[in-house]
Amino acid sequence: MSDIQTFSPLAAEYPRMAAAGYLFTNTTAYAPGSDKVGHIRKEQTLDRLEGRLCNVEYMAHAMDIFDTGASVLPLNREGRRQFDYFVNGRGKAILGLLYVALRRFQRENRRDALRAGLAMLVASEDGIISVRDAVNAMAPDLIQMLDGFDDEREKALTRAAQIEDQRLA
């Protein structure tokens, strides 16, 4: 009999990971197609992944409005406030965009991309890759949008033109 179970107590403990397509044994979780070496054994990693998916769920309504202009989900005021903090906070906008990319994959039912995106989020938290590189790999259009603004959240090209106009005056 296989050690892979259709229902595992671990799956019940990590429902968002199960919804993202992770498979579970009694003691580990893993992505479909991975071998035994690819199993997630550390409880801390399982908790991190489940926690990040909880963040996506928490801010989903606000991210849908940001990304598509509409949402079928009920408003979560705290989630909107948290997302606004990411998007409008100095140095945090890129992290907010990473969550938008994860939500986009979730909304489009692209569970493989969602799992890969979660791995990039954890890798960026561990300093293995930059958050910007992770977002660029997942959603280059969001990087292009971000690059259109300067540090004061003004459109960079408009601001550059204003500075040039002041130099000429």
N, CA, C and O of each residue as an XYZ file, in Angstrom:
676
protein
N       0.838     -1.188      0.000
C       0.000      0.000      0.000
C       0.877      1.244      0.000
O       1.906      1.276      0.675
N       0.494      2.231     -0.723
C       1.248      3.470     -0.828
C       1.155      4.264      0.472
O       0.162      4.183      1.196
N       2.213      5.038      0.755
C       2.153      5.889      1.936
C       1.436      7.201      1.640
O       1.270      8.032      2.533
N       1.008      7.392      0.390
C       0.260      8.579     -0.001
C      -1.209      8.325      0.305
O      -1.766      7.296     -0.077
N      -1.819      9.259      0.987
C      -3.203      9.084      1.388
C      -4.084     10.142      0.745
O      -3.662     11.279      0.532
N      -5.312      9.749      0.439
C      -6.247     10.727     -0.102
C      -6.655     11.713      0.978
O      -6.932     12.877      0.685
N      -6.695     11.258      2.227
C      -6.939     12.165      3.334
C      -5.869     11.908      4.371
O      -5.611     10.767      4.755
N      -5.271     12.954      4.805
C      -4.219     12.854      5.799
C      -4.512     13.878      6.886
O      -5.014     14.962      6.589
N      -4.210     13.556      8.131
C      -4.362     14.567      9.180
C      -3.549     15.822      8.859
O      -3.935     16.930      9.230
N      -2.433     15.641      8.175
C      -1.605     16.776      7.791
C      -2.330     17.658      6.779
O      -2.221     18.883      6.839
N      -3.065     17.053      5.855
C      -3.836     17.825      4.877
C      -4.905     18.653      5.574
O      -5.180     19.782      5.168
N      -5.505     18.105      6.611
C      -6.514     18.851      7.368
C      -5.886     20.026      8.109
O      -6.533     21.050      8.326
N      -4.634     19.871      8.492
C      -3.923     20.932      9.205
C      -3.485     22.057      8.260
O      -3.296     23.194      8.692
N      -3.325     21.740      6.983
C      -2.867     22.712      5.984
C      -3.850     22.750      4.808
O      -3.488     22.359      3.698
N      -5.077     23.211      5.030
C      -6.107     23.149      3.984
C      -5.812     24.029      2.772
O      -6.189     23.675      1.655
N      -5.157     25.148      2.964
C      -4.856     26.029      1.834
C      -3.801     25.401      0.928
O      -3.859     25.538     -0.294
N      -2.843     24.715      1.534
C      -1.848     23.997      0.735
C      -2.514     22.864     -0.036
O      -2.187     22.628     -1.199
N      -3.447     22.162      0.607
C      -4.177     21.090     -0.081
C      -4.959     21.668     -1.261
O      -5.000     21.066     -2.334
N      -5.578     22.830     -1.064
C      -6.326     23.472     -2.151
C      -5.398     23.914     -3.277
O      -5.815     23.980     -4.434
N      -4.139     24.217     -2.947
C      -3.156     24.611     -3.960
C      -2.582     23.403     -4.690
O      -1.752     23.553     -5.587
N      -3.022     22.208     -4.309
C      -2.614     21.008     -5.025
C      -1.498     20.212     -4.392
O      -1.054     19.217     -4.965
N      -1.028     20.623     -3.214
C      -0.009     19.824     -2.541
C      -0.619     18.498     -2.117
O      -1.804     18.424     -1.793
N       0.194     17.459     -2.121
C      -0.222     16.131     -1.690
C       0.424     15.849     -0.341
O       1.450     16.440     -0.004
N      -0.174     14.950      0.427
C       0.282     14.716      1.791
C       0.426     13.235      2.094
O      -0.331     12.401      1.597
N       1.418     12.928      2.923
C       1.516     11.623      3.574
C       1.196     11.903      5.043
O       0.707     12.981      5.382
N       1.467     10.946      5.895
C       1.237     11.202      7.324
C       2.210     12.220      7.905
O       1.908     12.873      8.904
N       3.385     12.355      7.278
C       4.429     13.191      7.884
C       4.980     14.278      6.978
O       5.721     15.141      7.447
N       4.646     14.264      5.702
C       5.217     15.249      4.783
C       4.169     15.748      3.801
O       3.079     15.190      3.674
N       4.542     16.816      3.114
C       3.751     17.333      1.999
C       4.691     17.434      0.811
O       5.905     17.551      0.975
N       4.124     17.390     -0.382
C       4.962     17.501     -1.571
C       4.113     17.946     -2.751
O       2.890     17.811     -2.756
N       4.801     18.477     -3.745
C       4.130     18.905     -4.970
C       3.955     17.701     -5.884
O       4.810     16.816     -5.901
N       2.864     17.648     -6.642
C       2.678     16.544     -7.582
C       3.885     16.421     -8.514
O       4.400     17.423     -9.012
N       4.323     15.201     -8.738
C       5.444     14.963     -9.640
C       6.802     14.992     -8.977
O       7.796     14.606     -9.592
N       6.868     15.443     -7.730
C       8.170     15.469     -7.064
C       8.481     14.087     -6.497
O       7.583     13.287     -6.232
N       9.772     13.829     -6.320
C      10.153     12.539     -5.746
C      10.302     12.686     -4.230
O      10.048     13.756     -3.676
N      10.704     11.631     -3.582
C      10.821     11.658     -2.113
C      11.778     12.744     -1.630
O      11.593     13.297     -0.546
N      12.797     13.051     -2.429
C      13.747     14.087     -2.042
C      13.049     15.445     -1.982
O      13.438     16.316     -1.205
N      12.013     15.618     -2.809
C      11.308     16.894     -2.872
C      10.227     17.084     -1.830
O       9.515     18.088     -1.863
N      10.084     16.147     -0.902
C       9.055     16.288      0.132
C       9.410     17.400      1.113
O      10.576     17.599      1.451
N       8.401     18.110      1.555
C       8.576     19.170      2.555
C       8.445     18.510      3.919
O       7.359     18.085      4.312
N       9.536     18.430      4.623
C       9.527     17.726      5.901
C       9.477     18.669      7.098
O       8.993     18.293      8.166
N       9.967     19.873      6.927
C      10.051     20.796      8.055
C       8.686     21.429      8.323
O       8.066     22.010      7.433
N       8.246     21.304      9.546
C       6.968     21.900      9.934
C       7.002     23.416      9.752
O       5.991     24.024      9.401
N       8.163     24.024      9.991
C       8.305     25.467      9.828
C       8.013     25.880      8.381
O       7.363     26.900      8.154
N       8.479     25.106      7.412
C       8.224     25.414      6.001
C       6.751     25.234      5.675
O       6.168     26.054      4.966
N       6.147     24.171      6.184
C       4.710     23.967      5.979
C       3.922     25.143      6.548
O       2.990     25.639      5.915
N       4.298     25.585      7.743
C       3.615     26.715      8.372
C       3.792     27.996      7.562
O       2.855     28.783      7.428
N       4.996     28.205      7.021
C       5.240     29.400      6.204
C       4.377     29.397      4.952
O       3.756     30.406      4.619
N       4.337     28.259      4.256
C       3.545     28.178      3.029
C       2.061     28.379      3.319
O       1.383     29.126      2.613
N       1.564     27.719      4.346
C       0.153     27.875      4.718
C      -0.125     29.324      5.120
O      -1.172     29.876      4.783
N       0.810     29.931      5.836
C       0.654     31.327      6.252
C       0.605     32.288      5.080
O      -0.193     33.225      5.077
N       1.452     32.063      4.083
C       1.441     32.949      2.906
C       0.141     32.786      2.128
O      -0.403     33.762      1.610
N      -0.357     31.553      2.045
C      -1.647     31.328      1.384
C      -2.785     31.959      2.182
O      -3.773     32.410      1.603
N      -2.653     31.993      3.486
C      -3.634     32.679      4.331
C      -3.613     34.176      4.029
O      -4.668     34.808      3.968
N      -2.426     34.748      3.839
C      -2.312     36.161      3.464
C      -3.003     36.428      2.136
O      -3.708     37.426      1.987
N      -2.801     35.535      1.170
C      -3.455     35.692     -0.136
C      -4.970     35.685      0.047
O      -5.671     36.523     -0.519
N      -5.465     34.753      0.828
C      -6.910     34.657      1.078
C      -7.428     35.921      1.764
O      -8.483     36.442      1.403
N      -6.696     36.397      2.735
C      -7.055     37.564      3.545
C      -7.173     38.823      2.686
O      -8.085     39.628      2.882
N      -6.259     38.992      1.744
C      -6.221     40.199      0.914
C      -6.845     39.995     -0.464
O      -6.780     40.900     -1.297
N      -7.444     38.842     -0.728
C      -7.903     38.473     -2.075
C      -8.835     39.501     -2.700
O      -8.657     39.854     -3.865
N      -9.816     39.987     -1.962
C     -10.770     40.948     -2.520
C     -10.036     42.201     -3.004
O     -10.243     42.652     -4.131
N      -9.187     42.751     -2.155
C      -8.450     43.969     -2.513
C      -7.516     43.728     -3.697
O      -7.374     44.596     -4.559
N      -6.881     42.564     -3.747
C      -5.971     42.265     -4.857
C      -6.739     42.076     -6.157
O      -6.265     42.478     -7.219
N      -7.922     41.466     -6.086
C      -8.742     41.314     -7.293
C      -9.139     42.677     -7.846
O      -9.077     42.898     -9.056
N      -9.547     43.591     -6.969
C      -9.908     44.946     -7.405
C      -8.693     45.613     -8.046
O      -8.810     46.230     -9.105
N      -7.544     45.494     -7.417
C      -6.310     46.087     -7.936
C      -5.951     45.513     -9.302
O      -5.580     46.252    -10.214
N      -6.063     44.195     -9.440
C      -5.583     43.507    -10.639
C      -6.595     43.506    -11.778
O      -6.214     43.631    -12.942
N      -7.879     43.366    -11.458
C      -8.879     43.216    -12.524
C      -9.967     44.279    -12.493
O     -10.738     44.400    -13.446
N     -10.041     45.049    -11.416
C     -11.073     46.071    -11.303
C     -12.375     45.556    -10.721
O     -13.313     46.334    -10.548
N     -12.460     44.276    -10.414
C     -13.687     43.704     -9.855
C     -13.333     42.500     -8.989
O     -12.254     41.920     -9.108
N     -14.269     42.141     -8.119
C     -14.089     40.953     -7.290
C     -15.443     40.339     -6.985
O     -16.419     41.047     -6.739
N     -15.492     39.031     -7.004
C     -16.710     38.316     -6.629
C     -16.670     37.940     -5.147
O     -17.637     37.387     -4.621
N     -15.575     38.232     -4.484
C     -15.409     37.898     -3.070
C     -15.949     39.016     -2.189
O     -15.967     40.175     -2.604
N     -16.389     38.685     -0.981
C     -16.854     39.735     -0.073
C     -15.685     40.604      0.388
O     -14.548     40.144      0.492
N     -15.993     41.855      0.658
C     -14.991     42.803      1.136
C     -14.474     42.371      2.504
O     -15.250     41.998      3.383
N     -13.173     42.424      2.669
C     -12.528     42.196      3.956
C     -11.741     43.470      4.246
O     -10.672     43.690      3.677
N     -12.272     44.302      5.129
C     -11.653     45.615      5.386
C     -10.222     45.497      5.907
O      -9.348     46.261      5.497
N      -9.981     44.555      6.801
C      -8.616     44.382      7.320
C      -7.677     43.901      6.218
O      -6.523     44.324      6.146
N      -8.178     43.016      5.365
C      -7.379     42.556      4.236
C      -7.067     43.685      3.273
O      -5.957     43.776      2.748
N      -8.055     44.550      3.041
C      -7.822     45.710      2.172
C      -6.793     46.638      2.800
O      -5.909     47.148      2.112
N      -6.908     46.857      4.101
C      -5.956     47.726      4.799
C      -4.540     47.148      4.713
O      -3.578     47.882      4.488
N      -4.422     45.837      4.891
C      -3.110     45.189      4.803
C      -2.540     45.315      3.396
O      -1.359     45.617      3.228
N      -3.374     45.086      2.387
C      -2.897     45.201      1.013
C      -2.496     46.640      0.699
O      -1.473     46.868      0.052
N      -3.288     47.611      1.148
C      -2.932     49.022      0.950
C      -1.594     49.341      1.599
O      -0.796     50.099      1.047
N      -1.348     48.765      2.770
C      -0.074     48.963      3.456
C       1.082     48.459      2.595
O       2.114     49.120      2.482
N       0.902     47.290      1.992
C       1.946     46.760      1.112
C       2.142     47.648     -0.102
O       3.267     48.041     -0.410
N       1.070     47.963     -0.784
C       1.175     48.674     -2.059
C       1.648     50.108     -1.869
O       2.387     50.628     -2.705
N       1.234     50.752     -0.788
C       1.576     52.158     -0.596
C       2.732     52.384      0.363
O       3.205     53.513      0.498
N       3.196     51.340      1.030
C       4.296     51.490      1.972
C       5.633     51.577      1.261
O       5.873     50.882      0.273
N       6.485     52.422      1.763
C       7.812     52.558      1.162
C       8.546     51.223      1.199
O       8.691     50.607      2.255
N       8.997     50.796      0.048
C       9.769     49.572     -0.047
C       8.956     48.291      0.050
O       9.515     47.199     -0.053
N       7.657     48.403      0.245
C       6.825     47.212      0.395
C       5.972     46.941     -0.839
O       5.347     45.885     -0.932
N       5.934     47.871     -1.784
C       5.075     47.712     -2.962
C       5.412     46.435     -3.720
O       4.512     45.745     -4.201
N       6.675     46.119     -3.829
C       7.073     44.937     -4.592
C       6.538     43.665     -3.935
O       6.151     42.730     -4.636
N       6.511     43.616     -2.611
C       5.952     42.457     -1.912
C       4.442     42.367     -2.152
O       3.903     41.275     -2.331
N       3.769     43.509     -2.154
C       2.343     43.519     -2.479
C       2.088     42.976     -3.870
O       1.112     42.259     -4.090
N       2.962     43.313     -4.813
C       2.806     42.818     -6.183
C       3.066     41.316     -6.265
O       2.459     40.623     -7.081
N       3.962     40.817     -5.425
C       4.184     39.372     -5.395
C       2.907     38.656     -4.953
O       2.539     37.621     -5.510
N       2.242     39.215     -3.955
C       0.972     38.625     -3.520
C      -0.090     38.731     -4.610
O      -0.915     37.829     -4.754
N      -0.082     39.819     -5.378
C      -1.024     39.949     -6.502
C      -0.779     38.831     -7.511
O      -1.728     38.231     -8.017
N       0.486     38.551     -7.804
C       0.805     37.473     -8.751
C       0.317     36.124     -8.223
O      -0.237     35.326     -8.979
N       0.519     35.869     -6.930
C       0.029     34.617     -6.344
C      -1.490     34.532     -6.438
O      -2.040     33.483     -6.771
N      -2.158     35.631     -6.145
C      -3.625     35.650     -6.222
C      -4.083     35.434     -7.661
O      -5.079     34.751     -7.900
N      -3.371     36.006     -8.607
C      -3.714     35.826    -10.023
C      -3.669     34.339    -10.387
O      -4.577     33.827    -11.041
N      -2.612     33.655     -9.961
C      -2.510     32.216    -10.233
C      -3.654     31.457     -9.567
O      -4.229     30.541    -10.154
N      -3.974     31.844     -8.347
C      -5.061     31.185     -7.621
C      -6.394     31.413     -8.339
O      -7.173     30.478     -8.525
N      -6.648     32.643     -8.734
C      -7.905     32.998     -9.407
C      -8.046     32.260    -10.734
O      -9.149     31.872    -11.118
N      -6.930     32.067    -11.432
C      -6.937     31.391    -12.732
C      -6.827     29.869    -12.591
O      -6.730     29.155    -13.589
N      -6.843     29.379    -11.351
C      -6.728     27.947    -11.057
C      -5.454     27.332    -11.640
O      -5.455     26.186    -12.088
N      -4.379     28.103    -11.628
C      -3.069     27.637    -12.085
C      -2.276     27.179    -10.863
O      -1.358     27.857    -10.402
N      -2.655     26.017    -10.359
C      -2.073     25.540     -9.107
C      -0.583     25.270     -9.219
O       0.146     25.457     -8.244
N      -0.111     24.837    -10.380
C       1.329     24.614    -10.549
C       2.085     25.931    -10.432
O       3.127     25.994     -9.779
N       1.568     26.979    -11.059
C       2.205     28.295    -10.981
C       2.111     28.857     -9.562
O       3.043     29.509     -9.091
N       0.996     28.610     -8.883
C       0.842     29.063     -7.501
C       1.892     28.412     -6.606
O       2.510     29.087     -5.783
N       2.097     27.116     -6.759
C       3.111     26.427     -5.947
C       4.515     26.945     -6.266
O       5.323     27.149     -5.360
N       4.801     27.155     -7.543
C       6.116     27.693     -7.923
C       6.289     29.107     -7.370
O       7.370     29.468     -6.904
N       5.228     29.901     -7.422
C       5.280     31.255     -6.871
C       5.509     31.257     -5.371
O       6.260     32.085     -4.855
N       4.866     30.336     -4.670
C       5.099     30.220     -3.225
C       6.553     29.873     -2.936
O       7.150     30.403     -1.998
N       7.118     28.983     -3.743
C       8.528     28.623     -3.568
C       9.419     29.843     -3.793
O      10.406     30.031     -3.082
N       9.074     30.669     -4.777
C       9.865     31.883     -5.012
C       9.697     32.879     -3.872
O      10.653     33.567     -3.513
N       8.502     32.968     -3.298
C       8.297     33.849     -2.151
C       9.172     33.411     -0.983
O       9.841     34.240     -0.366
N       9.174     32.131     -0.678
C      10.008     31.616      0.413
C      11.488     31.823      0.089
O      12.270     32.183      0.970
N      11.875     31.598     -1.161
C      13.274     31.818     -1.562
C      13.658     33.286     -1.406
O      14.784     33.590     -1.012
N      12.740     34.195     -1.709
C      13.049     35.619     -1.549
C      13.141     35.983     -0.067
O      13.976     36.802      0.316
N      12.298     35.386      0.762
C      12.379     35.635      2.206
C      13.694     35.120      2.783
O      14.209     35.675      3.754
N      14.232     34.067      2.190
C      15.500     33.493      2.650
C      16.715     34.136      1.982
O      17.847     33.734      2.248
N      16.495     35.129      1.120
C      17.589     35.831      0.471
C      18.206     35.091     -0.699
O      19.278     35.471     -1.170
N      17.557     34.051     -1.176
C      18.094     33.270     -2.291
C      17.895     34.011     -3.607
O      18.772     34.000     -4.472
N      16.747     34.651     -3.755
C      16.469     35.509     -4.909
C      15.831     36.788     -4.384
O      15.351     36.832     -3.251
N      15.828     37.822     -5.206
C      15.181     39.064     -4.781
C      13.679     38.969     -5.036
O      13.228     38.221     -5.903
N      12.919     39.735     -4.272
C      11.469     39.773     -4.477
C      11.177     40.274     -5.886
O      10.262     39.785     -6.548
N      11.950     41.244     -6.338
C      11.751     41.786     -7.685
C      11.928     40.693     -8.745
O      11.138     40.605     -9.685
N      12.967     39.862     -8.594
C      13.171     38.768     -9.547
C      12.003     37.793     -9.523
O      11.578     37.300    -10.568
N      11.485     37.515     -8.330
C      10.340     36.603     -8.212
C       9.122     37.177     -8.930
O       8.461     36.473     -9.693
N       8.824     38.451     -8.690
C       7.667     39.075     -9.352
C       7.890     39.129    -10.854
O       6.967     38.866    -11.624
N       9.095     39.464    -11.279
C       9.388     39.542    -12.707
C       9.195     38.188    -13.388
O       8.727     38.130    -14.525
N       9.551     37.102    -12.705
C       9.365     35.761    -13.267
C       7.888     35.377    -13.323
O       7.460     34.689    -14.250
N       7.115     35.816    -12.342
C       5.700     35.429    -12.264
C       4.777     36.347    -13.051
O       3.823     35.885    -13.677
N       5.058     37.642    -13.022
C       4.141     38.616    -13.627
C       4.912     39.848    -14.083
O       4.872     40.880    -13.414
N       5.618     39.757    -15.216
C       6.424     40.896    -15.668
C       5.611     42.172    -15.878
O       6.155     43.271    -15.776
N       4.323     42.041    -16.168
C       3.495     43.234    -16.342
C       3.404     44.044    -15.051
O       3.279     45.268    -15.101
N       3.465     43.386    -13.904
C       3.418     44.111    -12.636
C       4.714     44.882    -12.397
O       4.689     45.969    -11.821
N       5.841     44.332    -12.831
C       7.122     45.046    -12.730
C       7.099     46.276    -13.630
O       7.556     47.346    -13.230
N       6.575     46.131    -14.833
C       6.477     47.276    -15.743
C       5.625     48.374    -15.127
O       5.954     49.555    -15.241
N       4.533     47.994    -14.475
C       3.682     48.977    -13.826
C       4.443     49.668    -12.696
O       4.386     50.891    -12.567
N       5.150     48.895    -11.883
C       5.910     49.460    -10.772
C       6.988     50.410    -11.273
O       7.194     51.475    -10.691
N       7.676     50.040    -12.342
C       8.748     50.875    -12.876
C       8.230     52.186    -13.441
O       9.007     53.113    -13.666
N       6.942     52.273    -13.669
C       6.350     53.518    -14.162
C       6.177     54.564    -13.084
O       5.711     55.667    -13.371
N       6.543     54.245    -11.832
C       6.396     55.175    -10.720
C       7.738     55.397    -10.050
O       8.593     54.512    -10.040
N       7.920     56.604     -9.482
C       9.144     56.863     -8.731
C       8.870     56.656     -7.239
O       7.807     56.162     -6.863
N       9.821     57.031     -6.401
C       9.702     56.777     -4.963
C       8.543     57.512     -4.306
O       8.040     57.066     -3.275
N       8.115     58.622     -4.876
C       6.990     59.367     -4.313
C       5.664     58.870     -4.870
O       4.628     59.500     -4.660
N       5.688     57.730     -5.587
C       4.507     57.085     -6.163
C       3.856     57.941     -7.249
O       2.678     57.774     -7.564
N       4.648     58.865     -7.818
C       4.177     59.625     -8.961
C       4.655     58.911    -10.211
O       5.645     58.180    -10.181
N       3.947     59.126    -11.308
C       4.402     58.529    -12.556
C       5.798     59.066    -12.855
O       6.001     60.279    -12.922
N       6.742     58.179    -13.032
C       8.147     58.558    -13.172
C       8.378     59.443    -14.389
O       9.120     60.422    -14.299
N       7.771     59.129    -15.510
C       8.001     59.940    -16.702
C       7.441     61.339    -16.531
O       8.061     62.306    -16.975
N       6.289     61.470    -15.899
C       5.708     62.786    -15.644
C       6.614     63.572    -14.719
O       6.892     64.746    -14.965
N       7.077     62.931    -13.653
C       7.952     63.582    -12.687
C       9.262     64.000    -13.355
O       9.760     65.095    -13.091
N       9.823     63.162    -14.205
C      11.063     63.510    -14.902
C      10.847     64.723    -15.799
O      11.717     65.590    -15.886
N       9.710     64.791    -16.458
C       9.412     65.941    -17.317
C       9.275     67.207    -16.484
O       9.722     68.271    -16.912
N       8.666     67.117    -15.301
C       8.525     68.282    -14.432
C       9.892     68.779    -13.971
O      10.133     69.985    -13.925
N      10.769     67.868    -13.636
C      12.114     68.257    -13.207
C      12.842     68.940    -14.355
O      13.502     69.960    -14.158
N      12.724     68.379    -15.551
C      13.367     68.985    -16.719
C      12.795     70.374    -16.988
O      13.542     71.295    -17.318
N      11.480     70.535    -16.851
C      10.854     71.845    -17.044
C      11.393     72.854    -16.044
O      11.592     74.016    -16.399
N      11.634     72.444    -14.802
C      12.164     73.344    -13.786
C      13.595     73.745    -14.115
O      14.001     74.870    -13.827
N      14.355     72.853    -14.707
C      15.737     73.169    -15.074
C      15.779     74.208    -16.181
O      16.672     75.056    -16.215
N      14.819     74.141    -17.080
C      14.785     75.078    -18.200
C      14.306     76.458    -17.778
O      14.612     77.448    -18.443
N      13.565     76.539    -16.689
C      12.983     77.818    -16.255
C      14.015     78.726    -15.644
O      13.691     79.838    -15.228
